[in-house]
């Protein structure tokens, strides 16, 4: 994919239990080093990562920061508009606080349909990051019942972005 020019970046997704420590940050740096010249974005789920020291270190490493939306529960990441590389990244997990920690299936936590007002809260953040990066990605992870498609269309309308189908070039 990288050779074909269709790989935007790699997302290194870390679980909530992966909390900030200097050793954990060193691990992220080693991981990015193993991936060479590929664009890497780190997604942290624990609020301990939301600090200037981390942002500065990621910027020196040229590792992007994934801004996440999730329920406003203690220990989860706050809303941010951080850009630490030439790649901006946003990931919307939904705000299903009731099922975030207590669910039958892991996908239950992502069963959420954003309102227009909830997505509008993010419009200035996305535009801010997009203005400071070369490429910005916005992903919806609230997928169990297809809500991600509806919310992606809503976000595209908010941002004034038109859908562009992929070209004829083969990926592989």
DSSP file (Angstrom, degrees, kcal/mol; ACC not computed):
  #  RESIDUE AA STRUCTURE BP1 BP2  ACC     N-H-->O    O-->H-N    N-H-->O    O-->H-N    TCO  KAPPA ALPHA  PHI   PSI    X-CA   Y-CA   Z-CA
    1    1 A X     >>       0   0    0      0, 0.0     5,-2.3     0, 0.0     6,-0.7   0.000 360.0 360.0 360.0 -40.8    0.0    0.0    0.0
    2    2 A X  T >45 +     0   0    0      1,-0.2     3,-1.1     2,-0.2     5,-0.1   0.933 360.0  48.9 -63.5 -44.0    2.8    2.4    0.8
    3    3 A X  T 345S+     0   0    0      1,-0.3    -1,-0.2     2,-0.1     0, 0.0   0.836 110.1  51.9 -64.1 -32.3    4.5    1.6   -2.5
    4    4 A X  T 345S-     0   0    0    167,-0.1    -1,-0.3     1,-0.0    -2,-0.2   0.546 113.3-120.9 -80.9  -7.1    1.2    2.2   -4.4
    5    5 A X  T <<5S+     0   0    0     -3,-1.1    -3,-0.2    -4,-0.6    -2,-0.1   0.744  84.7 108.9  76.2  23.8    0.8    5.6   -2.6
    6    6 A X      < +     0   0    0     -5,-2.3     2,-0.8   165,-0.1    -4,-0.2   0.281  45.4  97.6-115.6   9.7   -2.5    4.7   -1.0
    7    7 A X        +     0   0    0     -6,-0.7    32,-0.2     1,-0.2     3,-0.1  -0.872  43.8 178.6-101.3 109.2   -1.4    4.3    2.7
    8    8 A X        -     0   0    0     -2,-0.8     2,-0.3     1,-0.3    31,-0.2   0.939  61.1 -42.2 -74.3 -47.8   -2.1    7.6    4.5
    9    9 A X        -     0   0    0     29,-0.1     2,-0.5    32,-0.0    -1,-0.3  -0.977  50.5-107.5-169.2 169.5   -0.9    6.5    7.9
   10   10 A X  E     -a   40   0A   0     29,-2.8    31,-2.7    -2,-0.3     2,-0.6  -0.948  27.8-142.1-110.5 132.7   -0.8    3.7   10.4
   11   11 A X  E     -a   41   0A   0     -2,-0.5     2,-0.9    29,-0.2    31,-0.2  -0.856   6.3-159.9 -97.4 119.5   -2.9    4.0   13.6
   12   12 A X  E     -a   42   0A   0     29,-3.5    31,-2.9    -2,-0.6     2,-0.5  -0.866  17.0-163.1 -97.4 104.3   -1.2    2.6   16.7
   13   13 A X  E     -a   43   0A   0     -2,-0.9     2,-0.4    29,-0.2    31,-0.2  -0.783   5.2-166.7 -98.1 124.5   -4.2    2.1   19.0
   14   14 A X        -     0   0    0     29,-3.0    31,-0.3    -2,-0.5    32,-0.1  -0.905  19.4-120.4-113.7 138.2   -3.5    1.7   22.7
   15   15 A X    >   -     0   0    0     -2,-0.4     3,-2.0    29,-0.1    30,-0.4  -0.192  31.0-100.8 -73.7 167.0   -6.1    0.5   25.3
   16   16 A X  T 3  S+     0   0    0      1,-0.3    -1,-0.1    29,-0.2    -2,-0.0   0.827 120.4  61.6 -55.0 -36.1   -7.3    2.4   28.3
   17   17 A X  T 3  S+     0   0    0      1,-0.1     2,-1.5     2,-0.1    -1,-0.3   0.619  80.2  91.6 -71.7 -10.6   -5.0    0.4   30.6
   18   18 A X    <   -     0   0    0     -3,-2.0    28,-0.4     6,-0.0    27,-0.3  -0.684  67.3-177.9 -84.9  89.3   -1.9    1.7   28.7
   19   19 A X        -     0   0    0     -2,-1.5     2,-0.2     1,-0.1     5,-0.1  -0.510  32.1 -86.0 -93.8 157.6   -1.3    4.7   30.9
   20   20 A X        +     0   0    0     -2,-0.2     2,-0.3     4,-0.1    -1,-0.1  -0.414  59.1 142.6 -66.1 130.2    1.3    7.4   30.5
   21   21 A X     >  -     0   0    0     -2,-0.2     4,-2.3    -3,-0.1     5,-0.2  -0.924  62.4-107.4-149.3 159.7    4.7    6.8   32.0
   22   22 A X  H  > S+     0   0    0     -2,-0.3     4,-2.1     1,-0.2     5,-0.1   0.895 123.0  52.4 -56.6 -37.7    8.1    7.7   30.6
   23   23 A X  H  > S+     0   0    0      2,-0.2     4,-1.9     1,-0.2    -1,-0.2   0.888 107.8  50.7 -66.0 -38.2    8.6    4.0   29.8
   24   24 A X  H  > S+     0   0    0      2,-0.2     4,-1.9     1,-0.2    -1,-0.2   0.900 109.9  50.0 -65.7 -40.0    5.3    3.8   28.0
   25   25 A X  H  X S+     0   0    0     -4,-2.3     4,-2.1     1,-0.2    -2,-0.2   0.879 108.1  53.3 -65.8 -37.4    6.3    6.9   25.9
   26   26 A X  H  X S+     0   0    0     -4,-2.1     4,-2.6    -5,-0.2    -1,-0.2   0.880 106.0  54.4 -62.0 -37.9    9.6    5.3   25.1
   27   27 A X  H  X S+     0   0    0     -4,-1.9     4,-2.7     2,-0.2    -2,-0.2   0.924 107.0  49.9 -61.3 -44.9    7.7    2.2   23.9
   28   28 A X  H  X S+     0   0    0     -4,-1.9     4,-2.5     1,-0.2    -1,-0.2   0.905 110.9  50.4 -60.2 -41.5    5.7    4.5   21.5
   29   29 A X  H  X S+     0   0    0     -4,-2.1     4,-2.1     2,-0.2    -2,-0.2   0.913 111.0  47.7 -64.6 -42.8    8.9    6.0   20.3
   30   30 A X  H  X S+     0   0    0     -4,-2.6     4,-2.0     2,-0.2    -2,-0.2   0.916 111.0  52.0 -63.4 -42.3   10.5    2.5   19.6
   31   31 A X  H  X S+     0   0    0     -4,-2.7     4,-1.0     1,-0.2    -2,-0.2   0.936 110.2  47.7 -59.4 -47.7    7.3    1.4   17.8
   32   32 A X  H  < S+     0   0    0     -4,-2.5     3,-0.5     1,-0.2    -1,-0.2   0.881 109.3  55.2 -61.4 -37.4    7.4    4.4   15.5
   33   33 A X  H >< S+     0   0    0     -4,-2.1     3,-1.3     1,-0.2    -1,-0.2   0.876 103.0  55.0 -63.0 -38.1   11.1    3.8   14.9
   34   34 A X  H 3< S+     0   0    0     -4,-2.0    -1,-0.2     1,-0.2    -2,-0.2   0.780 102.9  58.0 -64.4 -26.1   10.4    0.2   13.8
   35   35 A X  T >< S-     0   0    0     -4,-1.0     3,-1.7    -3,-0.5    -1,-0.2   0.414  90.8-163.4 -89.9   1.9    7.9    1.6   11.2
   36   36 A X  T <   -     0   0    0     -3,-1.3    -1,-0.2     1,-0.3    -2,-0.1  -0.266  62.8  -5.5  62.2-128.0   10.5    3.7    9.5
   37   37 A X  T 3  S+     0   0    0      2,-0.1    -1,-0.3    -2,-0.1     2,-0.1   0.389  99.9 117.9 -87.2   2.9    9.3    6.5    7.2
   38   38 A X  S <  S-     0   0    0     -3,-1.7     2,-0.4    -6,-0.2    -3,-0.1  -0.421  75.3-106.9 -69.9 145.3    5.6    5.5    7.5
   39   39 A X        -     0   0    0    -32,-0.2   -29,-2.8   -31,-0.2     2,-0.4  -0.613  41.5-165.8 -71.2 125.4    3.3    8.1    9.0
   40   40 A X  E     -a   10   0A   0     22,-0.5    24,-3.1    -2,-0.4     2,-0.4  -0.942  11.1-169.2-118.4 136.9    2.3    6.9   12.4
   41   41 A X  E     -ab  11  64A   0    -31,-2.7   -29,-3.5    -2,-0.4     2,-0.5  -0.989  13.6-144.8-123.2 133.7   -0.6    8.2   14.6
   42   42 A X  E     -ab  12  65A   0     22,-2.9    24,-2.5    -2,-0.4     2,-0.6  -0.862   7.8-162.7-102.0 128.1   -1.0    7.2   18.2
   43   43 A X  E     -a   13   0A   0    -31,-2.9   -29,-3.0    -2,-0.5     2,-0.4  -0.938   9.9-173.0-110.3 114.3   -4.4    6.8   19.7
   44   44 A X        -     0   0    0     -2,-0.6   -28,-0.1    22,-0.4   -29,-0.1  -0.821  15.3-171.0-104.1 145.2   -4.4    6.8   23.5
   45   45 A X        +     0   0    0    -30,-0.4    32,-0.8    -2,-0.4     2,-0.4   0.574  63.4  82.9-108.9 -14.9   -7.6    6.0   25.5
   46   46 A X  B >  S-C   76   0B   0    -28,-0.4     3,-1.8   -31,-0.3    30,-0.2  -0.781  75.4-134.6 -97.9 135.9   -6.4    7.0   29.0
   47   47 A X  G >  S+     0   0    0     28,-2.7     3,-1.7    -2,-0.4    31,-0.1   0.653  94.7  81.5 -61.3 -17.9   -6.5   10.7   30.1
   48   48 A X  G 3  S+     0   0    0     27,-0.3    -1,-0.3     1,-0.3   -29,-0.1   0.704  85.9  60.5 -63.4 -17.4   -3.0   10.5   31.5
   49   49 A X  G <  S+     0   0    0     -3,-1.8     2,-2.0     1,-0.1    -1,-0.3   0.624  77.6  95.8 -82.6 -14.0   -1.7   11.0   27.9
   50   50 A X    <   +     0   0    0     -3,-1.7     2,-0.3    -4,-0.2    -1,-0.1  -0.528  61.8 108.5 -82.3  79.0   -3.4   14.4   27.5
   51   51 A X  S >> S-     0   0    0     -2,-2.0     4,-2.0     1,-0.1     3,-0.7  -0.994  77.0-115.4-154.7 151.3   -0.5   16.6   28.5
   52   52 A X  H 3> S+     0   0    0     -2,-0.3     4,-3.2     1,-0.3     5,-0.3   0.840 111.8  61.1 -57.1 -38.5    1.9   19.0   26.8
   53   53 A X  H 3> S+     0   0    0      1,-0.2     4,-2.0     2,-0.2    -1,-0.3   0.907 107.9  44.8 -56.9 -42.5    5.0   16.9   27.6
   54   54 A X  H <> S+     0   0    0     -3,-0.7     4,-2.8     2,-0.2     5,-0.2   0.935 113.3  49.6 -67.0 -46.9    3.4   14.0   25.5
   55   55 A X  H  X S+     0   0    0     -4,-2.0     4,-2.3     1,-0.2    -2,-0.2   0.919 111.9  48.7 -59.5 -44.4    2.4   16.4   22.7
   56   56 A X  H  X S+     0   0    0     -4,-3.2     4,-2.1     2,-0.2    -1,-0.2   0.909 112.5  48.1 -62.2 -42.2    5.9   17.9   22.5
   57   57 A X  H  X S+     0   0    0     -4,-2.0     4,-1.9    -5,-0.3    -2,-0.2   0.919 111.4  49.5 -66.2 -43.4    7.5   14.5   22.5
   58   58 A X  H  X>S+     0   0    0     -4,-2.8     5,-2.6     1,-0.2     4,-0.9   0.896 109.4  53.1 -62.0 -38.8    5.2   13.1   19.8
   59   59 A X  H ><5S+     0   0    0     -4,-2.3     3,-0.7    -5,-0.2    -1,-0.2   0.914 107.8  49.6 -63.2 -42.6    6.0   16.2   17.7
   60   60 A X  H 3<5S+     0   0    0     -4,-2.1    -1,-0.2     1,-0.2    -2,-0.2   0.860 114.2  46.1 -63.1 -34.2    9.7   15.7   18.0
   61   61 A X  H 3<5S-     0   0    0     -4,-1.9    -1,-0.2    -5,-0.2    -2,-0.2   0.592 110.2-125.5 -81.0 -11.4    9.2   12.0   16.9
   62   62 A X  T <<5 +     0   0    0     -4,-0.9     2,-0.5    -3,-0.7   -22,-0.5   0.855  61.2 145.8  62.5  37.5    6.9   13.2   14.1
   63   63 A X      < -     0   0    0     -5,-2.6    -1,-0.3    21,-0.2   -22,-0.2  -0.913  46.3-126.8-104.4 129.0    4.2   10.9   15.4
   64   64 A X  E     -b   41   0A   0    -24,-3.1   -22,-2.9    -2,-0.5     2,-0.5  -0.299  14.5-130.3 -72.6 159.4    0.6   12.1   15.0
   65   65 A X  E     -b   42   0A   0     22,-0.4     2,-0.7   -24,-0.2    24,-0.6  -0.944  13.0-137.3-112.7 130.3   -1.9   12.4   17.8
   66   66 A X  E     -d   89   0C   0    -24,-2.5     2,-0.5    -2,-0.5   -22,-0.4  -0.793  12.5-149.5 -90.3 115.2   -5.4   10.9   17.5
   67   67 A X  E     -d   90   0C   0     22,-2.7    24,-2.5    -2,-0.7     2,-0.3  -0.731  23.5-162.5 -81.0 125.8   -8.0   13.2   18.9
   68   68 A X  E     -d   91   0C   0     -2,-0.5     2,-0.5    10,-0.4    12,-0.2  -0.847  21.0-153.6-118.0 149.1  -10.9   11.1   20.2
   69   69 A X  E     +d   92   0C   0     22,-2.3    24,-2.7    -2,-0.3    25,-0.4  -0.988  37.0 137.4-115.4 127.4  -14.5   11.6   21.2
   70   70 A X        -     0   0    0     -2,-0.5    25,-0.2     7,-0.3    24,-0.1  -0.885  59.7 -50.8-153.3 177.5  -15.8    9.1   23.7
   71   71 A X        -     0   0    0     23,-0.4     2,-2.1    -2,-0.3     5,-0.1  -0.190  54.8-111.8 -59.1 151.3  -18.0    9.4   26.8
   72   72 A X        +     0   0    0     23,-0.1     2,-0.3     3,-0.0    -1,-0.1  -0.522  66.4 144.4 -82.8  72.0  -17.1   12.0   29.4
   73   73 A X    >   -     0   0    0     -2,-2.1     3,-2.2     4,-0.1    -3,-0.0  -0.855  60.0 -87.3-113.0 148.5  -16.1    9.4   32.0
   74   74 A X  T 3  S+     0   0    0     -2,-0.3     3,-0.1     1,-0.3    -1,-0.1  -0.260 113.3  18.6 -54.8 131.4  -13.3    9.7   34.5
   75   75 A X  T 3  S+     0   0    0      1,-0.3   -28,-2.7   -29,-0.1   -27,-0.3   0.229  97.9 113.1  93.0 -14.1  -10.0    8.5   33.1
   76   76 A X  B <  S-C   46   0B   0     -3,-2.2    -1,-0.3   -30,-0.2   -30,-0.2  -0.516  78.7 -83.1 -88.3 162.0  -11.0    8.7   29.4
   77   77 A X        -     0   0    0    -32,-0.8    -7,-0.3    -2,-0.2    -4,-0.1  -0.301  42.3-129.7 -64.2 140.9   -9.5   11.2   27.0
   78   78 A X        -     0   0    0    -31,-0.1   -10,-0.4     1,-0.1     2,-0.3  -0.375  38.7 -80.8 -80.4 169.0  -10.8   14.8   27.0
   79   79 A X        +     0   0    0     -2,-0.1     2,-0.3   -12,-0.1    -1,-0.1  -0.561  62.9 172.4 -69.0 131.7  -11.9   16.5   23.8
   80   80 A X        -     0   0    0     -2,-0.3   -13,-0.0   -12,-0.2    45,-0.0  -0.872  40.1-153.9-136.7 167.9   -8.7   17.9   22.1
   81   81 A X        +     0   0    0     -2,-0.3     2,-0.4    47,-0.1     9,-0.1  -0.513  42.9 156.2-138.4  65.0   -7.6   19.6   18.9
   82   82 A X        -     0   0    0      7,-0.1     2,-0.4   -17,-0.1     7,-0.4  -0.767  23.1-175.7-101.9 137.2   -3.9   18.5   18.9
   83   83 A X        +     0   0    0     -2,-0.4     5,-0.1     5,-0.1   -19,-0.1  -0.982  13.5 162.3-130.2 120.1   -1.7   18.2   15.9
   84   84 A X        +     0   0    0     -2,-0.4   -22,-0.3     3,-0.4     2,-0.2   0.374  67.8  18.1-118.9   1.1    1.8   16.7   16.5
   85   85 A X  S    S-     0   0    0      2,-0.3   -20,-0.1   -23,-0.1   -22,-0.1  -0.821  97.6 -79.2-150.0-169.7    2.8   15.8   12.9
   86   86 A X  S    S+     0   0    0     -2,-0.2    49,-1.8    47,-0.2    48,-1.6   0.492 110.3  78.2 -78.0  -2.6    1.7   16.6    9.3
   87   87 A X  E     - e   0 135C   0     47,-0.2    -3,-0.4    46,-0.2   -22,-0.4  -0.940  66.2-161.1-111.7 120.9   -1.2   14.2    9.8
   88   88 A X  E     - e   0 136C   0     47,-3.2    49,-2.5    -2,-0.5     2,-0.4  -0.749  14.1-173.1 -93.7 148.6   -4.3   15.2   11.7
   89   89 A X  E     +de  66 137C   0    -24,-0.6   -22,-2.7    -7,-0.4     2,-0.4  -0.986  14.3 179.7-150.9 132.9   -6.5   12.5   13.0
   90   90 A X  E     -de  67 138C   0     47,-2.0    49,-2.5    -2,-0.4     2,-0.4  -0.989   5.5-170.1-131.5 141.3   -9.9   12.3   14.7
   91   91 A X  E     -de  68 139C   0    -24,-2.5   -22,-2.3    -2,-0.4     2,-0.7  -0.978   8.0-157.3-137.1 122.6  -11.8    9.2   15.9
   92   92 A X  E     +de  69 140C   0     47,-2.8    49,-4.0    -2,-0.4    50,-0.4  -0.876  16.9 170.2-104.4 111.2  -15.4    9.2   17.0
   93   93 A X        -     0   0    0    -24,-2.7     3,-0.2    -2,-0.7   -23,-0.2   0.544  47.8-111.7 -95.7  -9.8  -16.2    6.3   19.3
   94   94 A X        -     0   0    0    -25,-0.4   -23,-0.4     1,-0.1    -1,-0.3  -0.231  19.2-100.5  94.6 168.1  -19.7    7.4   20.4
   95   95 A X        +     0   0    0    -25,-0.2     2,-2.5    -2,-0.1     3,-0.2  -0.182  58.5 147.0-121.8  39.1  -20.8    8.5   23.9
   96   96 A X    >>  +     0   0    0     13,-0.6     3,-0.8    -3,-0.2     4,-0.6  -0.452  13.2 165.2 -78.4  72.2  -22.5    5.4   25.1
   97   97 A X  H >>  +     0   0    0     -2,-2.5     3,-0.8     1,-0.2     4,-0.6   0.847  67.7  62.2 -59.1 -36.9  -21.5    6.0   28.7
   98   98 A X  H 34 S+     0   0    0      1,-0.2     4,-0.3    -3,-0.2    -1,-0.2   0.856 117.1  27.8 -60.2 -36.2  -24.0    3.4   30.0
   99   99 A X  H <4 S+     0   0    0     -3,-0.8    -1,-0.2     9,-0.1    -2,-0.2   0.275  92.2  99.9-110.6  10.7  -22.4    0.6   28.1
  100  100 A X  H << S+     0   0    0     -3,-0.8     9,-0.1    -4,-0.6    -2,-0.1   0.950 103.8  13.3 -64.3 -48.2  -18.8    1.8   28.0
  101  101 A X  S  < S+     0   0    0     -4,-0.6     2,-0.6     1,-0.2    -1,-0.2   0.709 129.9  52.7 -99.8 -23.9  -17.5   -0.3   30.9
  102  102 A X  S    S+     0   0    0     -4,-0.3     2,-0.3     6,-0.0    -1,-0.2  -0.908  73.2 128.2-120.4 104.5  -20.5   -2.7   31.3
  103  103 A X        -     0   0    0     -2,-0.6     3,-0.1    -3,-0.1    -4,-0.0  -0.984  56.1-134.4-151.3 156.8  -21.5   -4.5   28.1
  104  104 A X  S    S+     0   0    0     -2,-0.3     2,-0.4     1,-0.2    -1,-0.1   0.906  98.3  24.6 -77.8 -45.3  -22.1   -8.0   26.8
  105  105 A X  S >  S-     0   0    0      1,-0.1     3,-1.8     0, 0.0     4,-0.4  -0.925  80.4-123.8-120.5 146.2  -20.1   -7.5   23.6
  106  106 A X  G >  S+     0   0    0     -2,-0.4     3,-1.3     1,-0.3     4,-0.4   0.851 110.7  63.0 -56.8 -35.0  -17.3   -5.0   23.1
  107  107 A X  G >  S+     0   0    0      1,-0.3     3,-1.2     2,-0.2    37,-0.3   0.718  85.1  77.3 -64.5 -19.6  -19.2   -3.5   20.1
  108  108 A X  G X  S+     0   0    0     -3,-1.8     3,-1.4     1,-0.3    -1,-0.3   0.844  85.8  60.5 -59.2 -33.5  -22.0   -2.5   22.5
  109  109 A X  G <  S+     0   0    0     -3,-1.3   -13,-0.6    -4,-0.4    -1,-0.3   0.776 103.8  50.3 -66.9 -23.8  -19.9    0.4   23.7
  110  110 A X  G <  S+     0   0    0     -3,-1.2     2,-1.5    -4,-0.4    -1,-0.3   0.339  76.5 114.2 -96.0   5.7  -19.8    1.9   20.2
  111  111 A X    <   +     0   0    0     -3,-1.4     2,-0.3    -4,-0.2   -12,-0.1  -0.623  49.1 121.7 -79.6  91.6  -23.6    1.6   19.6
  112  112 A X        -     0   0    0     -2,-1.5     2,-0.6    30,-0.1    33,-0.1  -0.984  51.4-151.3-158.3 138.0  -24.3    5.4   19.4
  113  113 A X        -     0   0    0     -2,-0.3     2,-0.1    37,-0.0    35,-0.1  -0.963  25.6-138.0-114.6 115.6  -25.8    7.9   17.0
  114  114 A X        -     0   0    0     -2,-0.6     2,-0.2    33,-0.1    -2,-0.0  -0.392  14.8-129.3 -68.7 146.0  -24.3   11.4   17.4
  115  115 A X     >  -     0   0    0      1,-0.1     4,-2.0    -2,-0.1     5,-0.2  -0.507  25.5-108.4 -85.1 164.3  -26.7   14.4   17.2
  116  116 A X  H  > S+     0   0    0      1,-0.2     4,-2.3     2,-0.2     5,-0.1   0.891 121.1  52.7 -58.0 -40.6  -26.0   17.3   14.9
  117  117 A X  H  > S+     0   0    0      2,-0.2     4,-1.2     1,-0.2    -1,-0.2   0.886 106.5  51.7 -65.8 -39.8  -25.2   19.4   18.0
  118  118 A X  H  4 S+     0   0    0      1,-0.2     4,-0.5     2,-0.2     3,-0.3   0.912 113.3  44.0 -64.9 -42.1  -22.7   16.9   19.3
  119  119 A X  H >X S+     0   0    0     -4,-2.0     3,-1.4     1,-0.2     4,-0.8   0.872 106.0  61.7 -70.2 -35.3  -20.8   16.7   16.0
  120  120 A X  H 3X S+     0   0    0     -4,-2.3     4,-0.6     1,-0.3     3,-0.5   0.809  93.1  65.7 -60.9 -28.9  -21.0   20.5   15.6
  121  121 A X  H 3< S+     0   0    0     -4,-1.2     4,-0.4    -3,-0.3    -1,-0.3   0.820 105.3  44.9 -58.6 -30.4  -18.9   20.8   18.9
  122  122 A X  H <> S+     0   0    0     -3,-1.4     4,-2.7    -4,-0.5     5,-0.3   0.639  87.8  88.4 -91.4 -16.7  -16.1   19.2   16.9
  123  123 A X  H  X S+     0   0    0     -4,-0.8     4,-2.5    -3,-0.5     5,-0.2   0.913  91.0  45.1 -52.6 -50.8  -16.3   21.2   13.7
  124  124 A X  H  X S+     0   0    0     -4,-0.6     4,-2.2     1,-0.2    -1,-0.2   0.860 113.3  51.9 -64.8 -31.6  -13.9   24.0   14.9
  125  125 A X  H  > S+     0   0    0     -4,-0.4     4,-2.5    -3,-0.2     5,-0.2   0.935 111.1  46.1 -66.9 -45.7  -11.5   21.5   16.3
  126  126 A X  H  X S+     0   0    0     -4,-2.7     4,-2.8     1,-0.2     5,-0.2   0.929 114.3  47.9 -63.3 -44.7  -11.3   19.5   13.0
  127  127 A X  H  X S+     0   0    0     -4,-2.5     4,-1.7    -5,-0.3    -1,-0.2   0.885 111.0  52.0 -64.1 -37.9  -11.0   22.7   11.0
  128  128 A X  H  X S+     0   0    0     -4,-2.2     4,-0.6    -5,-0.2    -2,-0.2   0.952 113.6  42.2 -62.1 -50.5   -8.2   24.0   13.4
  129  129 A X  H >X S+     0   0    0     -4,-2.5     3,-1.3     1,-0.2     4,-0.6   0.906 111.9  55.1 -64.8 -41.4   -6.2   20.8   13.0
  130  130 A X  H >< S+     0   0    0     -4,-2.8     3,-0.6     1,-0.3    -1,-0.2   0.840 104.9  54.7 -61.4 -31.8   -6.8   20.6    9.3
  131  131 A X  H 3< S+     0   0    0     -4,-1.7    -1,-0.3     1,-0.2    -2,-0.2   0.660 111.9  43.7 -74.5 -15.2   -5.4   24.1    9.0
  132  132 A X  H << S+     0   0    0     -3,-1.3     2,-0.3    -4,-0.6    -1,-0.2   0.366 111.3  57.5-109.7   2.9   -2.2   23.0   10.8
  133  133 A X  S << S-     0   0    0     -4,-0.6   -46,-0.2    -3,-0.6   -47,-0.2  -0.859  74.1-128.0-131.0 164.4   -1.6   19.7    9.0
  134  134 A X  S    S+     0   0    0    -48,-1.6     2,-0.4     1,-0.3   -47,-0.2   0.883  97.7  13.1 -77.0 -40.3   -1.1   18.5    5.4
  135  135 A X  E     -e   87   0C   0    -49,-1.8   -47,-3.2    -3,-0.1     2,-0.4  -0.999  66.8-165.3-139.0 136.7   -3.8   15.8    5.7
  136  136 A X  E     -e   88   0C   0     -2,-0.4     2,-0.4   -49,-0.2   -47,-0.2  -0.992   5.7-159.3-127.4 130.6   -6.5   15.3    8.3
  137  137 A X  E     -e   89   0C   0    -49,-2.5   -47,-2.0    -2,-0.4     2,-0.4  -0.853   3.5-166.8-107.6 141.4   -8.5   12.1    8.7
  138  138 A X  E     -e   90   0C   0     -2,-0.4     2,-0.4   -49,-0.2   -47,-0.2  -0.980  12.7-176.0-128.6 117.6  -11.9   11.9   10.5
  139  139 A X  E     -e   91   0C   0    -49,-2.5   -47,-2.8    -2,-0.4     2,-0.5  -0.913  17.8-147.5-118.2 141.0  -13.1    8.4   11.3
  140  140 A X  E     +e   92   0C   0     -2,-0.4   -47,-0.2   -49,-0.2     8,-0.1  -0.928  15.9 176.0-105.1 125.3  -16.4    7.2   12.9
  141  141 A X        +     0   0    0    -49,-4.0     2,-1.4    -2,-0.5     3,-0.2   0.171  52.2 104.6-113.3  15.0  -16.1    4.1   15.0
  142  142 A X        +     0   0    0    -50,-0.4     6,-0.7     1,-0.2     9,-0.2  -0.628  47.5 137.0 -93.5  75.6  -19.8    4.1   16.2
  143  143 A X    >   +     0   0    0     -2,-1.4     3,-2.2     4,-0.2    -1,-0.2   0.566  17.7 102.9-107.9 -13.7  -20.6    1.3   13.9
  144  144 A X  T 3  S+     0   0    0    -37,-0.3    -1,-0.1     1,-0.3   -33,-0.1   0.810 103.1  21.9 -53.0 -36.9  -22.8   -1.5   15.3
  145  145 A X  T 3  S-     0   0    0     -3,-0.2    -1,-0.3   -33,-0.1    -2,-0.1   0.066 121.6 -91.0-117.1  24.6  -26.0   -0.4   13.5
  146  146 A X  S X> S+     0   0    0     -3,-2.2     4,-1.1     3,-0.0     3,-0.9   0.600  83.7 135.5  81.2  11.2  -24.5    1.6   10.7
  147  147 A X  H 3>  +     0   0    0      1,-0.2     4,-2.9     2,-0.2     5,-0.3   0.798  61.5  69.6 -62.8 -27.0  -24.5    4.9   12.6
  148  148 A X  H 3> S+     0   0    0     -6,-0.7     4,-2.3     1,-0.2    -1,-0.2   0.882  97.6  49.7 -59.7 -39.2  -21.0    5.6   11.5
  149  149 A X  H <> S+     0   0    0     -3,-0.9     4,-2.2     2,-0.2    -1,-0.2   0.940 112.3  46.9 -66.2 -47.0  -22.2    6.2    7.9
  150  150 A X  H  X S+     0   0    0     -4,-1.1     4,-2.0     1,-0.2    -2,-0.2   0.933 115.7  45.4 -59.1 -47.0  -25.0    8.6    9.0
  151  151 A X  H  X S+     0   0    0     -4,-2.9     4,-2.5     2,-0.2    -1,-0.2   0.830 109.1  55.3 -70.8 -31.0  -22.6   10.5   11.2
  152  152 A X  H  X S+     0   0    0     -4,-2.3     4,-2.5    -5,-0.3    -1,-0.2   0.921 109.2  48.0 -64.7 -42.5  -19.8   10.6    8.6
  153  153 A X  H  X S+     0   0    0     -4,-2.2     4,-2.1     2,-0.2    -2,-0.2   0.905 111.7  50.2 -63.1 -41.0  -22.3   12.2    6.2
  154  154 A X  H  X S+     0   0    0     -4,-2.0     4,-2.2     2,-0.2    -2,-0.2   0.916 111.9  47.3 -62.9 -43.3  -23.4   14.7    8.9
  155  155 A X  H  X S+     0   0    0     -4,-2.5     4,-2.4     2,-0.2    -2,-0.2   0.896 109.2  53.6 -66.7 -39.8  -19.8   15.6    9.6
  156  156 A X  H  X>S+     0   0    0     -4,-2.5     5,-2.7     1,-0.2     4,-1.0   0.912 109.2  49.3 -60.8 -41.4  -19.0   16.0    5.9
  157  157 A X  H ><5S+     0   0    0     -4,-2.1     3,-0.5     3,-0.2    -2,-0.2   0.925 110.6  50.1 -62.2 -44.6  -21.9   18.4    5.7
  158  158 A X  H 3<5S+     0   0    0     -4,-2.2    -2,-0.2     1,-0.2    -1,-0.2   0.892 116.3  41.7 -59.6 -40.1  -20.7   20.4    8.7
  159  159 A X  H 3<5S-     0   0    0     -4,-2.4    -1,-0.2    -5,-0.1    -2,-0.2   0.549 109.9-121.2 -86.7  -8.0  -17.2   20.6    7.2
  160  160 A X  T <<5 +     0   0    0     -4,-1.0     2,-0.5    -3,-0.5    -3,-0.2   0.870  60.1 150.7  69.5  36.4  -18.4   21.4    3.7
  161  161 A X      < -     0   0    0     -5,-2.7     2,-0.3    -6,-0.2    -1,-0.2  -0.874  36.4-144.6-105.6 131.3  -16.6   18.3    2.3
  162  162 A X        -     0   0    0     -2,-0.5     2,-0.3     1,-0.1    -5,-0.0  -0.693  25.5-105.8 -93.0 147.2  -18.0   16.5   -0.7
  163  163 A X        -     0   0    0     -2,-0.3     2,-0.5   -10,-0.0    -1,-0.1  -0.547  33.4-167.5 -70.3 130.5  -17.8   12.7   -1.1
  164  164 A X        -     0   0    0     -2,-0.3     3,-0.1     3,-0.0    -1,-0.0  -0.952  14.8-138.8-121.3 110.0  -15.1   11.7   -3.7
  165  165 A X        -     0   0    0     -2,-0.5     0, 0.0     1,-0.1     0, 0.0  -0.290  35.7 -90.2 -63.9 153.1  -15.3    8.0   -4.7
  166  166 A X        -     0   0    0      1,-0.1    -1,-0.1     2,-0.1     0, 0.0  -0.249  46.7-110.2 -62.2 152.4  -12.0    6.3   -5.1
  167  167 A X        -     0   0    0     -3,-0.1    -1,-0.1     1,-0.1    -3,-0.0   0.038  32.2 -94.4 -71.9-174.3  -10.3    6.4   -8.5
  168  168 A X  S    S+     0   0    0      2,-0.1    -1,-0.1     0, 0.0    -2,-0.1   0.571  83.8 118.8 -80.3 -10.7   -9.8    3.6  -10.9
  169  169 A X        -     0   0    0      1,-0.1     2,-0.2     2,-0.0    -2,-0.0  -0.328  67.1-122.1 -63.5 134.5   -6.3    2.7   -9.6
  170  170 A X        -     0   0    0      1,-0.1    -1,-0.1    -2,-0.1    -2,-0.1  -0.540  10.9-147.9 -74.8 140.2   -6.0   -0.8   -8.2
  171  171 A X              0   0    0     -2,-0.2  -167,-0.1     1,-0.1    -1,-0.1   0.841 360.0 360.0 -77.2 -34.5   -4.8   -1.0   -4.7
  172  172 A X              0   0    0   -168,-0.0    -1,-0.1  -171,-0.0    -2,-0.0   0.392 360.0 360.0-124.2 360.0   -2.9   -4.2   -5.0
